Amino acid sequence: MSWRDLPKVELHLHLEGAAPPAFIRGLAAEKGIDISGIFDERGRYRTGTFEHFLKVYEAACTVLTSPEDYRRLTLAVLEESAANGVVYSETFLCPDFCGGGDVAAWRDHLAAIEDAAREAEVRDGITLRGIVTCIRHFGPDQAKRVARCAAETMGGFVTGFGMAGAETVGRPKDYAWSFDCAREAGLRLTCHAGEWGGPDTVTDTLRDLRPERIGHGIAAAKDPALMERLAEDDIVLEVCPGSNVYLGAVPSWEKHPIETLRGREVKVTVSTDDPPFFGTTMTREWEMLERTFQWNEDDLAALNRVALDAAFCDDATKDRIRKRLEAA
């Protein structure tokens, strides 16, 4: 069975991390910037360990310097997502890359991203919402600036706040002020945890930052009590199996814990994370779930239902997307 044309909901997608390599190479050529070292001989991103991935990611971002760059990036990303059946997507947006954490510069970049999202919704039939995201390894002080950007621009498009980056840096409580700021502004919260650290990274994040979703969270599968808590508290995991396998967070698809988590009634969704960096798409993620765990159409439809219920958008948007899912 081909899954490409079936509608999908994706909650864990980094905008810059979804940039097609050809788009970044073209933009670099336009600006006369030499970043050829981040591509391999086939023109793909050259990545390996998680630390190397972060360096390549940040190097690719150096060519994205203006609101117009981000408008074009958003159109390119949404075109690729829509081609793989995604009808609703949430993307992580980082004011550190969009204006250096300055609120005025961030507003300009955000306006361009929103404009592209509206154009793509008409052109490709895909709905996008933004989750403003601080970068953990940039430190707590910079996270506060990002949280202020999020609070100042919360609205119909910016609906969430989160944290990404190297989860081994600092402790979740170091970023509590930023999450409190976003919460008080009415933003919904998610946070990367449990991708590289142990179950305690998830436990500490839940205690100190109180998000309703966890990005990745696969380490929870090592702790039965934590899985029980996640299930009881309806904490949704934004699982990215292809990313986890590619970077070595788990050794193979066959040993990925998503089936264990789902078997313990933990609510899981599936996303691509940074798809061109990891050679994946939403279609491939679904194909691999079918191939590895024998998930069928009902199993994959359940992923959509969990993701849509957990989406950071209003009820009217959910109802509209739900009708598209049901029609398929």
GIDA-V579187 format. One record per residue. PSI is psi in degrees with one decimal (NA if undefined). NEAR is the number of other ideal C-beta (glycine too) atoms within 8 Angstrom. D_LAST is the distance of its C-alpha to the last C-alpha in Angstrom with 2 decimals. Layout:
{{PSI & NEAR & D_LAST} {PSI & NEAR & D_LAST}}
This chain:
{{138.3 & 4 & 14.67} {132.4 & 5 & 13.77} {-3.6 & 11 & 11.73} {-42.7 & 8 & 12.45} {-9.7 & 5 & 9.46} {139.9 & 10 & 6.89} {145.4 & 10 & 7.17} {152.4 & 11 & 10.35} {128.8 & 16 & 13.05} {130.1 & 16 & 16.62} {-10.9 & 13 & 19.76} {89.8 & 13 & 22.65} {120.7 & 17 & 23.41} {126.2 & 11 & 26.91} {-53.0 & 15 & 27.05} {-35.0 & 12 & 30.17} {-14.2 & 12 & 29.05} {3.6 & 15 & 25.99} {121.4 & 14 & 28.33} {136.9 & 10 & 28.09} {-38.6 & 11 & 31.56} {-35.1 & 7 & 32.11} {-46.3 & 11 & 31.65} {-41.4 & 12 & 34.21} {-42.9 & 10 & 36.59} {-41.9 & 8 & 36.46} {-38.7 & 12 & 37.12} {-41.1 & 11 & 39.95} {-41.0 & 7 & 41.48} {-35.8 & 6 & 41.41} {-1.2 & 8 & 43.32} {31.9 & 5 & 45.61} {129.5 & 7 & 44.55} {103.4 & 6 & 44.95} {29.6 & 12 & 42.35} {-24.7 & 5 & 42.23} {-15.9 & 7 & 43.08} {-2.0 & 9 & 39.63} {148.1 & 11 & 38.07} {-175.1 & 7 & 38.64} {-17.7 & 3 & 39.76} {5.4 & 4 & 36.21} {7.5 & 8 & 35.52} {164.2 & 9 & 33.37} {138.8 & 11 & 34.30} {100.8 & 9 & 37.15} {164.0 & 10 & 36.41} {-98.6 & 5 & 37.71} {167.6 & 7 & 38.65} {-40.2 & 10 & 37.07} {-40.6 & 7 & 40.24} {-38.2 & 9 & 40.08} {-44.9 & 13 & 36.43} {-38.6 & 11 & 37.46} {-42.3 & 8 & 40.26} {-42.7 & 13 & 38.10} {-50.6 & 12 & 35.49} {-31.4 & 8 & 38.26} {-41.3 & 10 & 39.90} {-34.7 & 14 & 36.76} {-18.4 & 9 & 36.65} {-19.9 & 9 & 40.19} {-9.9 & 12 & 39.10} {95.6 & 13 & 36.83} {-2.6 & 6 & 39.59} {161.4 & 6 & 38.55} {-38.0 & 9 & 35.93} {-36.9 & 7 & 35.18} {-42.8 & 11 & 34.59} {-30.8 & 15 & 31.97} {-46.2 & 12 & 30.34} {-40.1 & 11 & 30.06} {-47.0 & 14 & 28.95} {-42.5 & 15 & 26.07} {-42.3 & 11 & 24.85} {-41.0 & 11 & 25.19} {-45.0 & 14 & 23.37} {-31.7 & 15 & 20.37} {-43.1 & 11 & 20.17} {-42.5 & 12 & 20.05} {-46.6 & 14 & 17.48} {-34.8 & 13 & 15.10} {-19.1 & 7 & 15.84} {19.8 & 11 & 14.50} {4.2 & 13 & 11.10} {125.4 & 13 & 12.62} {-19.8 & 13 & 11.60} {133.3 & 16 & 14.29} {146.0 & 14 & 17.54} {134.8 & 17 & 20.93} {142.7 & 13 & 23.90} {126.7 & 12 & 27.45} {128.7 & 13 & 30.01} {108.2 & 14 & 33.65} {-19.4 & 17 & 36.44} {-38.1 & 11 & 38.80} {-23.4 & 7 & 37.33} {64.9 & 12 & 36.72} {8.6 & 10 & 40.29} {21.7 & 6 & 41.97} {1.8 & 10 & 41.21} {128.8 & 8 & 42.91} {-43.5 & 9 & 41.16} {-45.1 & 7 & 42.02} {-39.3 & 11 & 40.85} {-42.5 & 15 & 37.64} {-41.8 & 10 & 36.95} {-44.6 & 10 & 37.34} {-43.2 & 13 & 34.96} {-40.4 & 14 & 32.38} {-39.6 & 9 & 32.62} {-40.1 & 13 & 31.89} {-44.1 & 15 & 28.86} {-41.3 & 10 & 27.49} {-43.5 & 9 & 28.22} {-38.5 & 15 & 26.28} {-41.2 & 13 & 23.27} {-42.4 & 8 & 23.30} {-42.6 & 9 & 23.68} {-32.7 & 15 & 20.81} {-38.1 & 11 & 18.46} {-43.4 & 5 & 19.48} {-45.9 & 7 & 19.63} {-7.0 & 8 & 16.69} {27.1 & 6 & 14.33} {134.7 & 13 & 15.08} {133.9 & 12 & 16.81} {140.5 & 14 & 19.84} {154.7 & 16 & 22.29} {139.2 & 14 & 25.61} {108.3 & 15 & 27.46} {132.4 & 18 & 31.13} {125.6 & 13 & 32.50} {159.8 & 17 & 36.08} {116.8 & 13 & 37.25} {-44.0 & 14 & 39.07} {1.1 & 8 & 41.62} {-10.1 & 9 & 42.63} {159.6 & 8 & 44.20} {-35.7 & 10 & 44.18} {-42.8 & 6 & 46.05} {-33.9 & 12 & 43.55} {-35.3 & 15 & 40.73} {-40.0 & 11 & 42.47} {-40.3 & 10 & 42.38} {-40.5 & 17 & 38.65} {-38.1 & 16 & 38.15} {-40.3 & 10 & 40.19} {-43.3 & 13 & 38.02} {-47.1 & 16 & 34.94} {-36.2 & 12 & 36.71} {-22.5 & 9 & 37.94} {13.5 & 12 & 34.57} {138.1 & 10 & 32.29} {-150.3 & 6 & 30.02} {-29.8 & 4 & 26.61} {-49.7 & 10 & 25.92} {108.6 & 14 & 28.11} {-8.9 & 14 & 26.93} {169.1 & 14 & 28.11} {144.7 & 15 & 31.02} {-175.7 & 15 & 31.42} {134.4 & 14 & 33.67} {-167.5 & 12 & 33.25} {-167.8 & 12 & 35.89} {107.3 & 9 & 38.32} {-6.0 & 12 & 38.12} {-5.5 & 5 & 41.56} {122.8 & 8 & 43.21} {-168.5 & 8 & 44.66} {153.0 & 6 & 43.42} {-38.5 & 14 & 40.59} {-21.9 & 7 & 43.24} {-20.9 & 7 & 44.56} {13.4 & 15 & 41.48} {-38.7 & 10 & 41.49} {-43.6 & 9 & 42.89} {-42.2 & 15 & 39.99} {-36.6 & 16 & 37.39} {-40.8 & 8 & 39.48} {-47.1 & 13 & 39.70} {-40.5 & 14 & 35.94} {-45.1 & 11 & 35.44} {-27.1 & 7 & 38.07} {-9.4 & 9 & 36.38} {8.3 & 5 & 33.22} {148.4 & 14 & 31.12} {153.9 & 8 & 28.91} {139.1 & 15 & 30.01} {163.6 & 14 & 28.97} {134.7 & 14 & 31.32} {132.1 & 12 & 31.45} {153.9 & 16 & 33.35} {21.9 & 15 & 33.71} {-45.0 & 13 & 32.77} {-33.0 & 7 & 36.38} {-176.4 & 10 & 38.49} {-174.7 & 7 & 38.76} {-28.5 & 11 & 37.26} {-26.2 & 7 & 39.87} {-32.8 & 14 & 38.18} {-46.3 & 15 & 35.21} {-45.8 & 10 & 37.62} {-38.7 & 12 & 39.76} {-43.0 & 14 & 36.85} {-40.6 & 12 & 35.60} {-46.1 & 8 & 39.19} {-28.3 & 11 & 40.31} {-20.3 & 13 & 37.31} {50.9 & 8 & 35.12} {159.8 & 13 & 31.64} {-13.1 & 9 & 28.54} {153.4 & 13 & 26.77} {129.4 & 19 & 28.37} {124.1 & 13 & 27.59} {-94.0 & 15 & 27.71} {12.3 & 15 & 29.82} {-20.7 & 16 & 29.93} {-18.4 & 14 & 33.65} {-24.7 & 16 & 32.88} {-14.2 & 9 & 32.18} {-5.1 & 7 & 35.96} {100.6 & 10 & 36.82} {-38.3 & 6 & 35.80} {-38.5 & 6 & 37.15} {-41.5 & 11 & 35.13} {-39.7 & 13 & 31.88} {-40.4 & 9 & 32.83} {-44.5 & 10 & 33.49} {-43.1 & 15 & 30.19} {-45.2 & 11 & 28.37} {-36.0 & 6 & 30.64} {3.7 & 6 & 30.44} {37.5 & 7 & 26.64} {123.3 & 13 & 27.30} {134.6 & 13 & 24.16} {129.6 & 16 & 24.72} {86.6 & 14 & 23.18} {138.7 & 14 & 23.58} {78.6 & 12 & 23.82} {-45.8 & 14 & 24.60} {-40.3 & 15 & 25.09} {-46.6 & 13 & 27.43} {-42.3 & 14 & 29.31} {-45.7 & 13 & 29.95} {-43.8 & 11 & 30.94} {-8.9 & 11 & 33.41} {12.9 & 8 & 34.77} {-29.6 & 11 & 33.92} {152.0 & 11 & 32.91} {-24.3 & 5 & 34.31} {166.1 & 7 & 31.23} {-41.1 & 9 & 27.62} {-28.1 & 5 & 29.04} {9.8 & 7 & 31.10} {138.0 & 13 & 28.54} {8.5 & 10 & 28.62} {-36.4 & 13 & 24.94} {-38.2 & 8 & 24.88} {-45.7 & 8 & 28.12} {-47.2 & 16 & 26.88} {-35.7 & 9 & 23.77} {-24.6 & 6 & 26.06} {15.0 & 10 & 28.29} {23.8 & 6 & 25.48} {135.2 & 12 & 25.58} {120.6 & 12 & 22.41} {146.6 & 12 & 21.22} {169.4 & 16 & 18.80} {132.7 & 14 & 18.73} {176.1 & 13 & 19.74} {-17.3 & 16 & 21.76} {-85.7 & 12 & 24.84} {73.3 & 12 & 26.65} {-47.0 & 15 & 24.58} {-22.5 & 12 & 27.04} {-28.7 & 12 & 29.90} {9.5 & 13 & 28.37} {40.8 & 9 & 26.82} {170.0 & 10 & 23.26} {170.2 & 9 & 19.79} {-33.6 & 15 & 16.65} {-47.4 & 11 & 15.62} {-39.7 & 10 & 19.00} {-45.7 & 14 & 18.84} {-41.6 & 13 & 15.83} {-41.1 & 9 & 17.60} {-33.2 & 11 & 20.78} {-40.5 & 14 & 19.48} {-46.7 & 13 & 18.36} {-39.8 & 6 & 21.69} {-43.2 & 9 & 23.93} {4.6 & 7 & 22.79} {32.5 & 5 & 20.71} {138.7 & 7 & 17.71} {-171.9 & 7 & 14.83} {-35.5 & 7 & 11.07} {-40.2 & 6 & 12.02} {-43.0 & 9 & 14.52} {-33.3 & 14 & 12.44} {-35.1 & 9 & 9.87} {-36.3 & 8 & 13.25} {-44.2 & 12 & 14.36} {-42.8 & 12 & 11.82} {-44.2 & 9 & 12.98} {-45.7 & 12 & 16.54} {-43.2 & 15 & 16.33} {-40.2 & 13 & 15.02} {-34.1 & 7 & 17.64} {-2.9 & 11 & 20.22} {147.6 & 14 & 19.46} {62.5 & 9 & 22.53} {170.4 & 10 & 21.25} {168.6 & 6 & 21.87} {-35.0 & 5 & 20.10} {-40.9 & 6 & 19.12} {-43.0 & 12 & 17.30} {-42.3 & 12 & 15.56} {-40.3 & 8 & 14.54} {-44.8 & 9 & 13.15} {-39.4 & 14 & 11.13} {-38.1 & 9 & 10.04} {-36.6 & 8 & 8.71} {-39.8 & 10 & 6.52} {-43.6 & 14 & 5.40} {-35.1 & 6 & 5.35} {-25.3 & 5 & 3.81} {NA & 6 & 0.00}}
